[in-house]
Amino acid sequence: MKYLPQTSKRNYLLRLFRGEDILISLQNFCKHNPDIGSGQIQGIGAVSTANIGFFDGKRYLENTFTENLEIVSLLGNIAQNQIVHLHGIFGRVDGSCVGGHVMSGCIVSVTCEIQISVMDPQVTREEDPYTKLKLLKLPHEIK
């Protein structure tokens, strides 16, 4: 296990509107706010399309659900190089859920309310040689 103590510097509250792509909107928000180096993301709302991924050990397999879905939970983080890593659980009218890695193509149907808590010190990501994913790089270790 590795870790890095964090303190919250400030918070942003975002409201996304009908037709906005959740992941692209968050990436654009980070570009317009370069002071966001690292942060935690949480959110709720509703989508008309959920495009979610599942990492099978080699690549992301994408599933697209085109139906009205409640965003039960959006959870994720932002690293210093402004990589947004986001997972979501989306609820159906019958109470069942689908979920996974939020990909481009998750489109807001009514609203999406997101809170970003900016953290300090900043966190970076580095490529993992096994998965080729950019994973958190943390300085402290417990063995």
N, C-alpha and C positions, 0 to 999 in steps of 0.2 A: 504494500500500500504506500502511496505517496500522497502528500497533502501540502496545502498552502493556506495559512490563516488569512481570512478575509474580513474586511469591514465595508459596510455600505457607505458610499460617498453621497449619493443622491439617487432619486427615483424619477422616472419618466412614466407618465400614463398616456397611452396611445389609444385612439379609436380609429379603427379601419372601417371603411364604408363598403356598401354593396358593390360587388364587382372587383374589389381589390384582391390581389394575390398576397396571401399572408407572408410567405417567405421573401418574396421580392420587395414587399413593403418594408419589412424589417431590415433587409440589406440596404435599401435606399435610405432609411432613417439613420442607420449607422454611418453611411457615407456623408450625410449632411450634419452629423454630430461626431466629428473625429475625436472628441474628448471621451467618447465611450470606448474604452479600451477593453474592459472585461465587464461582464454583467450576467445577471440571472434573469430569465424570462418566464413569465407565467401569464396565462390568458384564458378567456372564455368567450363564447359567442355562438355564431351559427355560420354554416357554409352550405353552398349549393353543390359544390364539388370538392371532394377530398382526394388528393393524390398523395398516397402514402407509400413509403418504402420499407422493405424488410431486407436487412443485410444478411446474405446467406453464407458469409465467410469470404466471399470473393467479390461480390458486387451487390448493388441494391436492386431488388426485384420490386417493380412498381405496380400498385393496384390503384385504379381510379374508381371512385364511387360517385356517381352523378345522381344525387338525391338530396333532399333537405336533411341536414344533420346538425345536431347541437354539438358545439365544442364543449365536451365535458371537461377537458383539461388540455392546455398547452403548457409544456415545461421544456426549458432548455437553457442554453447559455450562449454567451458571446465571448470569444477569445480576442486577444490583443490585435491580431491581424484581421479583426472584424469578421471572423467566420461564425455564422449563426448556425447553431446545432439545436434542432427543435424536434420534439416528439409530440404527438397528439393522440387523444382519445376522442372519438366522434360517436355520438349516440344516435341511434335510429328511433323511429316512432314506436317500435315494439319493445324498446328498452335494451335491445342488444347493442353492442358497440363494435367498432372497428378501430384499429389504431396502428401506429408505427411512426417511422421517421417522416416528418413533414417535408414534402418535396414541393417544388414549384408546381402550381396548379391547384392549390387549396384556395378556393374562391369564396369570399365572404358573401353571404346571402342577405343578412340583415345588419349585423354589426359584429365587430370583434374588438374586445377590450383587452389590452395588453399592458402589463406593467414590466418595466425594465428597471432593475436595481443595479446601478453601476457599482462595481467592486474595485477595491484597491488592496493589495497591489495587483497589477495586471497579470493575466494568465496568457500563456502562449500555447500553440499547438505545434507538434512536429509529426512528420510522417512515421508511422509504424512500419518497420520493414516486413512484417508478416502480412498485415491486412492492406497496407498501402493507404490506410486512412490517416487523416491528421488528427491525432489524439492529444489530450491535455498533457502538457509538460509541467510537472510540479517538482519543486526542489527538495522537499523533505521526505524522508522515507522511514517507515517502521518495518522491521523484519521480525 
